[in-house]
Amino acid sequence: MKYNVMSSVLLAITLSASAYAADSMNQTPVDVQDEAYYTVGDVSIVELDEEVNPVVVGSASPDPSLRADAITIDEIINTGKQIWQIILDNKPVVNLSFDTANGLPEGARHWTGLTNWQTPFSKTYQVSCKNLYGMNVVNFVFRVVFTYGGKLDGKGLYIANAAVVPAALDVAWGYTFNAKAAVTNVVNAGSAKSPIAALQMDVRWSIDTAMKHSEGTENFFLRGDGFFMQLQ
């Protein structure tokens, strides 16, 4: 049931992003020789006041195919994707079936084999880019979401369905915006007997015009106990 609720929320986010992307095409063309217009100047990222408060929800039944001798709880791996596209040529790209990462005990093939999962946690951010005239040329809103607290035989705190999901996108005429999500590190932030899955997720974006190429990265750290922070 929890997976269906999360999928519905992310689908609504995707539709919203598509609408914003469509609106971004209605921009007035400018002189292609205007270097100040086509050059990115100021870039800022702010956290928006939107978030899902974590609460305890019902546990799933353990997967009977998981054998104790096949699982190493102190070794944590990513059973999902390592890199996936978020925005491609000003259009949101979301595949809920594949574009997620996990921090699970080695030997566990799917997050549904664990129990005690909590309500998905979410943080919302906005990346704003201005050109040398001070005009807003890119506004990109995205959410970092993940489900945490999963246990295997009552042990550990693991991560499932970690993703970066586009929420809104507005791109000025003459600009091409692309963004990817990447899981660069998956570790055990706890002990061998009480493991806590942790992963670093990066949002990598690029902006291209007829004259300039700009790029940047935002880094986030999340843990199986629900801890989350933006890395500076």
Secondary structure as UniProt FT lines:
FT   HELIX           2..23
FT   TURN            24..25
FT   TURN            32..33
FT   TURN            35..38
FT   STRAND          40..52
FT   TURN            64..65
FT   HELIX           68..70
FT   STRAND          72..77
FT   STRAND          83..88
FT   TURN            89..90
FT   STRAND          91..92
FT   TURN            96..98
FT   STRAND          101..106
FT   HELIX           111..113
FT   STRAND          121..131
FT   TURN            132..133
FT   STRAND          136..152
FT   TURN            153..154
FT   STRAND          155..171
FT   TURN            173..174
FT   STRAND          176..188
FT   STRAND          196..208
FT   STRAND          213..223
FT   TURN            224..225
FT   STRAND          228..231
//
